[in-house]
């Protein structure tokens, strides 16, 4: 599969790796099942490799999770993070759009140690970090249409992300 090839290639190249899992959970029990699946996959394919880029729970599926109320969605996030922590993975966070992080997930109810990877496009400002300076925001997805000369010729676009380094201030606009 692509995951197996990509994760093994990254490990062999000595890259800092991380994973994310796109959920369709509609209750906390399904989130626990997601965590068990992710844990099994990581144990099988990552062989104890440190996930420096983290484990990210992608919470934004409108037809499934999006039909739940805010309290349930927050419980889904909490359960996944807690289950992963109990399995020994401590760098576990929530990836979602700015809209979901501010309107559908009650981030004030999640543990203070939970990191966030917000997606908001069309701005040089990471609005979730700016509006929530007390939150841990080590990554920001600022675009979904980046390309380069090779990929542009093939009409291929990819997500644009900033991974902040120690000392960086995610509340400040990025340089162009």
VOLUMDO-960110 format. One record per residue: residue number from 1; residue in one letter; x, y, z of N, C-alpha, C in turn. Coordinates in Angstrom, 1 decimal. Example, Ala and Ser with C-alpha at 12.3 -4.5 7.8 and 13.67 -1.06 7.14 Angstrom:
{zado 1; "A"; {13.2; -5.7; 7.8}; {12.3; -4.5; 7.8}; {13.2; -3.3; 7.8}}
{zado 2; "S"; {12.8; -2.2; 7.1}; {13.7; -1.1; 7.1}; {12.9; 0.0; 7.9}}
//
This chain:
{zado 1; "X"; {0.8; -1.2; 0.0}; {0.0; 0.0; 0.0}; {0.9; 1.2; 0.0}}
{zado 2; "X"; {0.3; 2.4; -0.3}; {1.0; 3.6; -0.3}; {1.6; 3.9; 1.1}}
{zado 3; "X"; {0.8; 3.7; 2.1}; {1.2; 4.0; 3.5}; {2.5; 3.2; 3.8}}
{zado 4; "X"; {2.4; 1.9; 3.6}; {3.5; 1.0; 3.9}; {4.8; 1.5; 3.1}}
{zado 5; "X"; {4.7; 1.7; 1.9}; {5.8; 2.2; 1.1}; {6.3; 3.5; 1.5}}
{zado 6; "X"; {5.4; 4.5; 1.8}; {5.9; 5.8; 2.2}; {6.5; 5.8; 3.6}}
{zado 7; "X"; {5.9; 5.1; 4.5}; {6.4; 5.2; 5.9}; {7.8; 4.5; 6.0}}
{zado 8; "X"; {7.9; 3.3; 5.3}; {9.2; 2.6; 5.2}; {10.2; 3.4; 4.5}}
{zado 9; "X"; {9.9; 4.1; 3.4}; {10.8; 4.9; 2.7}; {11.3; 6.1; 3.6}}
{zado 10; "X"; {10.4; 6.7; 4.3}; {10.8; 7.8; 5.2}; {11.7; 7.3; 6.3}}
{zado 11; "X"; {11.3; 6.2; 6.9}; {12.2; 5.7; 8.0}; {13.5; 5.3; 7.5}}
{zado 12; "X"; {13.6; 4.7; 6.3}; {14.9; 4.3; 5.7}; {15.7; 5.5; 5.4}}
{zado 13; "X"; {15.1; 6.6; 5.0}; {15.8; 7.9; 4.7}; {16.2; 8.7; 5.9}}
{zado 14; "X"; {15.7; 8.2; 7.1}; {16.1; 8.9; 8.3}; {15.3; 10.2; 8.5}}
{zado 15; "X"; {14.1; 10.3; 7.9}; {13.3; 11.5; 8.1}; {12.5; 11.4; 9.4}}
{zado 16; "X"; {12.2; 12.6; 9.9}; {11.3; 12.7; 11.0}; {9.9; 12.4; 10.5}}
{zado 17; "X"; {9.2; 11.4; 11.1}; {7.9; 11.0; 10.6}; {6.8; 11.3; 11.6}}
{zado 18; "X"; {5.6; 11.3; 11.0}; {4.4; 11.3; 11.8}; {3.3; 10.8; 10.9}}
{zado 19; "X"; {2.2; 10.6; 11.5}; {1.0; 10.0; 10.8}; {-0.2; 10.8; 11.2}}
{zado 20; "X"; {-1.2; 10.7; 10.3}; {-2.5; 11.2; 10.7}; {-3.6; 10.2; 10.2}}
{zado 21; "X"; {-4.7; 10.2; 10.9}; {-5.8; 9.3; 10.7}; {-7.1; 10.0; 10.5}}
{zado 22; "X"; {-7.7; 9.9; 9.4}; {-9.0; 10.5; 9.1}; {-10.1; 9.7; 9.7}}
{zado 23; "X"; {-10.9; 10.3; 10.6}; {-11.9; 9.6; 11.3}; {-13.3; 9.9; 10.7}}
{zado 24; "X"; {-14.1; 8.9; 10.9}; {-15.6; 9.0; 10.6}; {-16.4; 8.6; 11.9}}
{zado 25; "X"; {-15.7; 8.7; 13.0}; {-16.3; 8.3; 14.3}; {-17.5; 9.1; 14.6}}
{zado 26; "X"; {-18.5; 8.4; 15.2}; {-19.7; 9.2; 15.6}; {-20.0; 9.0; 17.1}}
{zado 27; "X"; {-19.1; 8.3; 17.8}; {-19.1; 8.3; 19.2}; {-17.7; 7.9; 19.8}}
{zado 28; "X"; {-17.6; 8.0; 21.1}; {-16.3; 7.8; 21.7}; {-15.8; 6.4; 21.6}}
{zado 29; "X"; {-16.7; 5.4; 21.5}; {-16.3; 4.0; 21.4}; {-15.6; 3.8; 20.0}}
{zado 30; "X"; {-16.2; 4.5; 19.0}; {-15.6; 4.4; 17.6}; {-14.2; 5.0; 17.6}}
{zado 31; "X"; {-14.0; 6.1; 18.4}; {-12.7; 6.7; 18.5}; {-11.7; 5.8; 19.2}}
{zado 32; "X"; {-12.2; 5.0; 20.2}; {-11.3; 4.0; 20.8}; {-10.9; 3.0; 19.8}}
{zado 33; "X"; {-11.8; 2.6; 18.9}; {-11.5; 1.6; 17.9}; {-10.5; 2.2; 16.9}}
{zado 34; "X"; {-10.7; 3.5; 16.5}; {-9.7; 4.2; 15.7}; {-8.3; 4.1; 16.3}}
{zado 35; "X"; {-8.2; 4.4; 17.6}; {-6.9; 4.4; 18.3}; {-6.3; 3.0; 18.3}}
{zado 36; "X"; {-7.1; 1.9; 18.5}; {-6.6; 0.6; 18.5}; {-6.1; 0.2; 17.1}}
{zado 37; "X"; {-6.8; 0.7; 16.0}; {-6.3; 0.4; 14.7}; {-5.0; 1.1; 14.4}}
{zado 38; "X"; {-4.9; 2.4; 14.8}; {-3.7; 3.2; 14.5}; {-2.5; 2.6; 15.3}}
{zado 39; "X"; {-2.8; 2.2; 16.5}; {-1.7; 1.6; 17.4}; {-1.2; 0.3; 16.7}}
{zado 40; "X"; {-2.1; -0.5; 16.2}; {-1.7; -1.8; 15.6}; {-0.9; -1.5; 14.3}}
{zado 41; "X"; {-1.3; -0.6; 13.5}; {-0.6; -0.2; 12.3}; {0.8; 0.3; 12.6}}
{zado 42; "X"; {0.9; 1.2; 13.6}; {2.2; 1.7; 14.0}; {3.1; 0.7; 14.6}}
{zado 43; "X"; {2.6; -0.2; 15.4}; {3.4; -1.3; 15.9}; {3.9; -2.2; 14.8}}
{zado 44; "X"; {3.1; -2.5; 13.8}; {3.4; -3.4; 12.7}; {4.5; -2.7; 11.8}}
{zado 45; "X"; {4.3; -1.4; 11.4}; {5.1; -0.8; 10.4}; {6.2; 0.1; 10.8}}
{zado 46; "X"; {6.0; 0.7; 12.0}; {7.0; 1.7; 12.4}; {8.1; 1.1; 13.4}}
{zado 47; "X"; {7.9; -0.1; 13.9}; {8.9; -0.8; 14.6}; {9.5; 0.0; 15.7}}
{zado 48; "X"; {8.8; 0.8; 16.5}; {9.3; 1.6; 17.5}; {10.0; 2.9; 17.1}}
{zado 49; "X"; {9.9; 3.2; 15.8}; {10.5; 4.5; 15.4}; {9.8; 5.6; 16.0}}
{zado 50; "X"; {10.5; 6.6; 16.5}; {10.0; 7.8; 17.2}; {9.2; 8.6; 16.2}}
{zado 51; "X"; {8.0; 9.0; 16.5}; {7.1; 9.8; 15.6}; {7.3; 11.2; 16.0}}
{zado 52; "X"; {8.4; 11.8; 15.6}; {8.7; 13.2; 16.0}; {7.7; 14.2; 15.5}}
{zado 53; "X"; {7.1; 13.9; 14.3}; {6.1; 14.8; 13.8}; {4.7; 14.5; 14.3}}
{zado 54; "X"; {4.6; 13.5; 15.2}; {3.3; 13.3; 15.9}; {2.4; 12.3; 15.3}}
{zado 55; "X"; {1.3; 12.1; 16.0}; {0.1; 11.3; 15.6}; {-1.0; 12.2; 15.6}}
{zado 56; "X"; {-1.7; 12.4; 14.4}; {-2.7; 13.4; 14.3}; {-4.1; 12.7; 14.0}}
{zado 57; "X"; {-5.1; 13.1; 14.7}; {-6.4; 12.6; 14.5}; {-7.2; 13.7; 13.6}}
{zado 58; "X"; {-7.5; 13.4; 12.4}; {-8.1; 14.3; 11.5}; {-9.6; 14.2; 11.7}}
{zado 59; "X"; {-10.2; 15.3; 12.3}; {-11.6; 15.3; 12.6}; {-12.3; 16.4; 11.8}}
{zado 60; "X"; {-12.9; 16.0; 10.7}; {-13.6; 17.0; 9.9}; {-14.6; 16.3; 8.9}}
{zado 61; "X"; {-15.0; 15.1; 9.1}; {-15.8; 14.4; 8.1}; {-17.3; 14.9; 8.3}}
{zado 62; "X"; {-17.8; 15.8; 7.5}; {-19.1; 16.3; 7.6}; {-20.3; 15.3; 7.6}}
{zado 63; "X"; {-20.3; 14.3; 6.7}; {-21.4; 13.4; 6.7}; {-21.5; 12.5; 7.9}}
{zado 64; "X"; {-20.4; 12.3; 8.6}; {-20.4; 11.3; 9.7}; {-20.2; 12.1; 11.0}}
{zado 65; "X"; {-19.0; 12.3; 11.4}; {-18.7; 13.0; 12.6}; {-19.4; 14.4; 12.7}}
{zado 66; "X"; {-19.5; 15.0; 11.6}; {-20.1; 16.4; 11.5}; {-21.5; 16.4; 11.8}}
{zado 67; "X"; {-22.2; 15.3; 11.9}; {-23.6; 15.2; 12.2}; {-23.8; 15.1; 13.8}}
{zado 68; "X"; {-22.7; 15.0; 14.5}; {-22.7; 14.9; 15.9}; {-22.8; 16.3; 16.6}}
{zado 69; "X"; {-23.2; 16.4; 17.8}; {-23.2; 17.7; 18.5}; {-21.8; 17.9; 19.0}}
{zado 70; "X"; {-21.5; 19.2; 19.4}; {-20.2; 19.6; 19.8}; {-19.6; 18.7; 21.0}}
{zado 71; "X"; {-20.5; 18.4; 21.9}; {-20.1; 17.6; 23.1}; {-19.6; 16.2; 22.6}}
{zado 72; "X"; {-20.3; 15.6; 21.7}; {-19.9; 14.3; 21.2}; {-18.6; 14.4; 20.4}}
{zado 73; "X"; {-18.5; 15.4; 19.6}; {-17.2; 15.5; 18.8}; {-16.0; 15.7; 19.7}}
{zado 74; "X"; {-16.2; 16.5; 20.7}; {-15.1; 16.8; 21.7}; {-14.8; 15.5; 22.4}}
{zado 75; "X"; {-15.8; 14.7; 22.8}; {-15.6; 13.4; 23.5}; {-14.8; 12.4; 22.5}}
{zado 76; "X"; {-15.1; 12.5; 21.3}; {-14.4; 11.6; 20.3}; {-13.0; 12.0; 20.2}}
{zado 77; "X"; {-12.7; 13.3; 20.2}; {-11.3; 13.7; 20.2}; {-10.5; 13.3; 21.4}}
{zado 78; "X"; {-11.2; 13.5; 22.6}; {-10.6; 13.2; 23.9}; {-10.3; 11.7; 24.0}}
{zado 79; "X"; {-11.2; 10.9; 23.6}; {-11.0; 9.5; 23.7}; {-9.9; 9.0; 22.9}}
{zado 80; "X"; {-9.8; 9.5; 21.6}; {-8.7; 9.0; 20.8}; {-7.3; 9.4; 21.4}}
{zado 81; "X"; {-7.2; 10.7; 21.8}; {-6.0; 11.1; 22.4}; {-5.6; 10.3; 23.6}}
{zado 82; "X"; {-6.6; 10.1; 24.5}; {-6.3; 9.3; 25.7}; {-5.9; 7.9; 25.4}}
{zado 83; "X"; {-6.6; 7.2; 24.5}; {-6.3; 5.9; 24.2}; {-4.9; 5.8; 23.6}}
{zado 84; "X"; {-4.5; 6.7; 22.7}; {-3.2; 6.7; 22.1}; {-2.1; 6.9; 23.2}}
{zado 85; "X"; {-2.4; 7.9; 24.2}; {-1.5; 8.1; 25.3}; {-1.3; 6.8; 26.1}}
{zado 86; "X"; {-2.4; 6.1; 26.4}; {-2.3; 4.9; 27.2}; {-1.5; 3.8; 26.4}}
{zado 87; "X"; {-1.5; 3.9; 25.1}; {-0.7; 2.9; 24.3}; {0.7; 3.3; 24.2}}
{zado 88; "X"; {1.1; 4.5; 24.8}; {2.5; 4.9; 24.8}; {2.8; 6.0; 23.8}}
{zado 89; "X"; {1.9; 6.5; 23.1}; {2.1; 7.6; 22.1}; {1.7; 8.9; 22.8}}
{zado 90; "X"; {2.7; 9.8; 23.0}; {2.4; 11.0; 23.8}; {2.3; 12.3; 22.9}}
{zado 91; "X"; {2.8; 12.2; 21.7}; {2.7; 13.4; 20.8}; {1.5; 13.2; 19.9}}
{zado 92; "X"; {0.3; 13.2; 20.5}; {-0.9; 13.0; 19.8}; {-1.8; 14.2; 19.8}}
{zado 93; "X"; {-2.2; 14.7; 18.6}; {-3.0; 15.9; 18.5}; {-4.2; 15.8; 17.6}}
{zado 94; "X"; {-4.8; 16.9; 17.4}; {-6.0; 17.1; 16.6}; {-5.7; 17.9; 15.4}}
{zado 95; "X"; {-6.0; 17.4; 14.2}; {-5.9; 18.1; 12.9}; {-7.4; 18.4; 12.5}}
{zado 96; "X"; {-7.6; 19.7; 12.2}; {-8.9; 20.0; 11.6}; {-8.9; 21.4; 11.0}}
{zado 97; "X"; {-10.0; 21.7; 10.4}; {-10.1; 23.1; 9.8}; {-10.3; 24.1; 11.0}}
{zado 98; "X"; {-10.0; 25.3; 10.7}; {-10.3; 26.4; 11.6}; {-11.7; 26.4; 12.1}}
{zado 99; "X"; {-12.6; 26.2; 11.1}; {-14.1; 26.2; 11.4}; {-14.4; 25.1; 12.5}}
{zado 100; "X"; {-13.9; 23.9; 12.2}; {-14.2; 22.8; 13.2}; {-13.6; 23.1; 14.5}}
{zado 101; "X"; {-12.3; 23.6; 14.5}; {-11.6; 23.8; 15.8}; {-12.3; 24.9; 16.6}}
{zado 102; "X"; {-13.0; 25.8; 16.0}; {-13.6; 26.9; 16.7}; {-15.1; 26.8; 16.9}}
{zado 103; "X"; {-15.8; 25.9; 16.1}; {-17.2; 25.8; 16.2}; {-17.8; 24.4; 16.5}}
{zado 104; "X"; {-17.0; 23.4; 16.1}; {-17.5; 22.0; 16.3}; {-16.8; 21.2; 17.4}}
{zado 105; "X"; {-15.6; 21.6; 17.7}; {-14.8; 20.9; 18.8}; {-14.6; 22.0; 19.9}}
{zado 106; "X"; {-14.9; 21.6; 21.1}; {-14.7; 22.5; 22.3}; {-13.3; 22.3; 22.8}}
{zado 107; "X"; {-12.4; 22.9; 22.2}; {-11.0; 22.7; 22.6}; {-10.7; 23.1; 24.0}}
{zado 108; "X"; {-11.5; 23.9; 24.6}; {-11.3; 24.3; 26.0}; {-11.5; 23.0; 26.9}}
{zado 109; "X"; {-12.3; 22.1; 26.4}; {-12.5; 20.9; 27.2}; {-11.5; 19.8; 27.0}}
{zado 110; "X"; {-10.6; 19.9; 26.1}; {-9.5; 19.0; 25.9}; {-8.3; 19.3; 26.8}}
{zado 111; "X"; {-7.5; 18.3; 27.1}; {-6.4; 18.5; 28.0}; {-5.4; 19.6; 27.4}}
{zado 112; "X"; {-4.8; 20.4; 28.3}; {-3.9; 21.4; 27.9}; {-2.7; 21.0; 27.0}}
{zado 113; "X"; {-2.3; 19.7; 27.2}; {-1.2; 19.2; 26.5}; {-1.5; 18.8; 25.0}}
{zado 114; "X"; {-2.7; 18.8; 24.6}; {-3.1; 18.4; 23.3}; {-2.7; 19.4; 22.3}}
{zado 115; "X"; {-1.9; 19.0; 21.3}; {-1.5; 20.0; 20.2}; {-2.5; 20.0; 19.1}}
{zado 116; "X"; {-2.5; 21.1; 18.4}; {-3.5; 21.3; 17.3}; {-2.8; 21.6; 16.0}}
{zado 117; "X"; {-3.3; 21.1; 14.9}; {-2.8; 21.4; 13.6}; {-4.0; 21.9; 12.8}}
{zado 118; "X"; {-4.2; 23.2; 12.8}; {-5.3; 23.8; 12.1}; {-5.0; 24.0; 10.7}}
{zado 119; "X"; {-6.1; 24.0; 9.9}; {-6.0; 24.3; 8.5}; {-6.9; 25.6; 8.2}}
{zado 120; "X"; {-6.3; 26.6; 7.8}; {-7.0; 27.8; 7.3}; {-6.2; 28.4; 6.1}}
{zado 121; "X"; {-6.9; 28.6; 5.0}; {-6.2; 29.0; 3.8}; {-6.5; 30.5; 3.5}}
{zado 122; "X"; {-5.8; 31.0; 2.5}; {-6.0; 32.4; 2.0}; {-5.6; 33.5; 2.9}}
{zado 123; "X"; {-4.7; 33.2; 3.9}; {-4.2; 34.2; 4.8}; {-2.8; 33.9; 5.2}}
{zado 124; "X"; {-2.0; 34.9; 5.5}; {-0.7; 34.7; 6.0}; {-0.7; 34.5; 7.6}}
{zado 125; "X"; {-1.9; 34.5; 8.1}; {-2.1; 34.4; 9.6}; {-2.7; 33.0; 10.0}}
{zado 126; "X"; {-2.1; 32.4; 10.9}; {-2.7; 31.2; 11.5}; {-3.7; 31.6; 12.6}}
{zado 127; "X"; {-4.9; 31.8; 12.1}; {-6.0; 32.4; 13.0}; {-6.3; 31.6; 14.2}}
{zado 128; "X"; {-6.2; 30.2; 14.2}; {-6.5; 29.5; 15.4}; {-5.4; 29.8; 16.4}}
{zado 129; "X"; {-4.1; 29.8; 16.0}; {-3.1; 30.1; 17.0}; {-3.2; 31.5; 17.5}}
{zado 130; "X"; {-3.5; 32.5; 16.6}; {-3.6; 33.9; 17.0}; {-4.7; 34.1; 18.0}}
{zado 131; "X"; {-5.9; 33.4; 17.8}; {-7.0; 33.5; 18.7}; {-6.9; 32.7; 20.0}}
{zado 132; "X"; {-6.0; 31.7; 20.0}; {-5.8; 30.8; 21.1}; {-4.3; 30.7; 21.4}}
{zado 133; "X"; {-3.7; 31.8; 21.9}; {-2.3; 31.7; 22.1}; {-1.8; 30.8; 23.2}}
{zado 134; "X"; {-2.8; 30.3; 24.0}; {-2.4; 29.4; 25.1}; {-2.4; 27.9; 24.6}}
{zado 135; "X"; {-2.8; 27.7; 23.4}; {-2.8; 26.3; 22.8}; {-1.5; 26.0; 22.2}}
{zado 136; "X"; {-1.2; 24.7; 22.1}; {0.0; 24.2; 21.4}; {-0.4; 24.0; 20.0}}
{zado 137; "X"; {0.3; 24.8; 19.1}; {0.0; 24.7; 17.7}; {1.4; 24.6; 16.9}}
{zado 138; "X"; {1.9; 23.3; 16.9}; {3.2; 23.1; 16.2}; {3.2; 23.1; 14.7}}
{zado 139; "X"; {2.0; 23.0; 14.1}; {1.9; 22.8; 12.7}; {0.7; 23.6; 12.2}}
{zado 140; "X"; {0.8; 24.2; 11.0}; {-0.3; 25.0; 10.4}; {-0.4; 24.6; 8.9}}
{zado 141; "X"; {-1.6; 24.2; 8.5}; {-1.8; 24.0; 7.1}; {-2.4; 25.3; 6.5}}
{zado 142; "X"; {-1.6; 25.9; 5.7}; {-1.9; 27.2; 5.2}; {-2.4; 27.2; 3.8}}
{zado 143; "X"; {-2.3; 26.1; 3.1}; {-2.8; 26.0; 1.7}; {-3.1; 24.6; 1.3}}
{zado 144; "X"; {-3.9; 24.4; 0.3}; {-4.2; 23.1; -0.2}; {-3.9; 23.0; -1.7}}
{zado 145; "X"; {-3.2; 24.0; -2.2}; {-2.9; 24.1; -3.6}; {-1.5; 24.5; -4.0}}
{zado 146; "X"; {-0.5; 24.1; -3.2}; {0.9; 24.4; -3.5}; {1.3; 23.5; -4.6}}
{zado 147; "X"; {2.3; 24.0; -5.4}; {2.9; 23.1; -6.4}; {4.3; 23.6; -6.6}}
{zado 148; "X"; {5.0; 22.9; -7.5}; {6.3; 23.3; -7.9}; {6.4; 23.1; -9.4}}
{zado 149; "X"; {7.5; 23.4; -10.0}; {7.6; 23.3; -11.5}; {7.3; 22.0; -12.0}}
{zado 150; "X"; {7.8; 20.9; -11.4}; {7.6; 19.6; -11.9}; {6.1; 19.2; -11.7}}
{zado 151; "X"; {5.6; 19.4; -10.6}; {4.2; 19.0; -10.3}; {3.2; 19.9; -11.0}}
{zado 152; "X"; {3.5; 21.2; -11.2}; {2.6; 22.1; -11.9}; {2.4; 21.7; -13.3}}
{zado 153; "X"; {3.5; 21.2; -13.9}; {3.4; 20.7; -15.3}; {2.4; 19.5; -15.4}}
{zado 154; "X"; {2.3; 18.8; -14.4}; {1.4; 17.6; -14.3}; {0.1; 18.0; -13.7}}
{zado 155; "X"; {-0.1; 19.3; -13.4}; {-1.4; 19.7; -12.7}; {-1.5; 19.0; -11.4}}
{zado 156; "X"; {-0.4; 18.9; -10.6}; {-0.5; 18.2; -9.3}; {-0.3; 19.3; -8.2}}
{zado 157; "X"; {-1.2; 19.3; -7.3}; {-1.0; 20.3; -6.2}; {-1.0; 19.5; -4.9}}
{zado 158; "X"; {-0.4; 20.1; -3.8}; {-0.3; 19.5; -2.6}; {-0.6; 20.5; -1.5}}
{zado 159; "X"; {-0.8; 20.0; -0.2}; {-1.0; 20.8; 0.9}; {0.3; 21.6; 1.3}}
{zado 160; "X"; {0.1; 22.8; 1.7}; {1.2; 23.6; 2.2}; {1.1; 23.7; 3.7}}
{zado 161; "X"; {2.1; 23.3; 4.4}; {2.1; 23.3; 5.9}; {3.4; 23.9; 6.4}}
{zado 162; "X"; {3.3; 24.6; 7.5}; {4.4; 25.1; 8.3}; {4.5; 24.3; 9.6}}
{zado 163; "X"; {5.7; 23.7; 9.8}; {6.0; 23.1; 11.1}; {6.9; 24.0; 11.9}}
{zado 164; "X"; {6.3; 24.6; 12.9}; {7.1; 25.6; 13.7}; {8.2; 24.9; 14.5}}
{zado 165; "X"; {9.3; 25.6; 14.6}; {10.4; 25.1; 15.4}; {10.4; 25.8; 16.7}}
{zado 166; "X"; {11.1; 25.2; 17.7}; {11.2; 25.8; 19.0}; {11.5; 27.3; 18.9}}
{zado 167; "X"; {10.8; 28.1; 19.6}; {11.0; 29.5; 19.6}; {10.2; 30.3; 18.6}}
{zado 168; "X"; {9.7; 29.6; 17.6}; {8.8; 30.3; 16.6}; {7.5; 30.6; 17.3}}
{zado 169; "X"; {6.9; 31.7; 16.8}; {5.6; 32.2; 17.4}; {4.5; 32.0; 16.3}}
{zado 170; "X"; {3.7; 31.0; 16.5}; {2.6; 30.7; 15.5}; {1.6; 31.7; 15.4}}
{zado 171; "X"; {1.6; 32.7; 16.4}; {0.5; 33.8; 16.3}; {0.9; 34.9; 15.4}}
{zado 172; "X"; {2.2; 34.8; 14.9}; {2.7; 35.9; 14.0}; {2.5; 35.5; 12.5}}
{zado 173; "X"; {2.2; 36.4; 11.6}; {2.0; 36.1; 10.2}; {3.3; 35.5; 9.6}}
{zado 174; "X"; {3.1; 34.7; 8.6}; {4.3; 34.1; 7.9}; {4.8; 35.1; 6.9}}
{zado 175; "X"; {6.1; 35.0; 6.6}; {6.7; 35.8; 5.5}; {6.4; 35.1; 4.2}}
{zado 176; "X"; {6.2; 35.9; 3.2}; {6.0; 35.3; 1.9}; {7.3; 34.9; 1.2}}
//
